[in-house]
């Protein structure tokens, strides 16, 4: 247990906006924040947690510069946990960090929220991929949009209709759709129709999985049909992008 305290410039600040505010008592006394371990020894930071009166957020606990608001872990511990969860199952990361998967879930929410607010997932999109993923039972689907240049998830929303991609195009605003260059998709006509309407300059492409199965039915009527160079050789009934052996489906 290491006893610490914020430096004078960081004391008595709102934990939400960082604005300096008058102190409102000592709160619940001292608190402990879990920090990265020292070898096999657990490490905690111990410090006071006074309350302050923020003009915007009211009476709140003063911010600790080493931790995110509402967390009992240090920023260094949470960043390490998020890095591990991105590279191994959360259950394995929980064992390694000697914590619970529920604590890791809360950590991931805080870290992802901070990154989403600082980077802007919708800015700079040029090549995106859109597809549908089934989950649970009863034909329940979620539409997922990813950025191919960043490799990051851009948006995920429940639904399998034109309204779902239209909501995403609305989030992009009036200028970002014109910047899209390529939109690989899985052959869903409801996605292609929205892309053709909102981003007519974007090039539609098939993902490798769909192209290996041959030309899907929606593409035969999209944007005037397939180009002549993409026509199936006479008598084969196969699309030239298909990698499946002839006569097999």
Order of alpha helices (4+ residues) and beta strands (2+ residues): beta-beta-beta-beta-beta-beta-alpha-alpha-alpha-beta-beta-beta-alpha-beta-alpha-beta-alpha
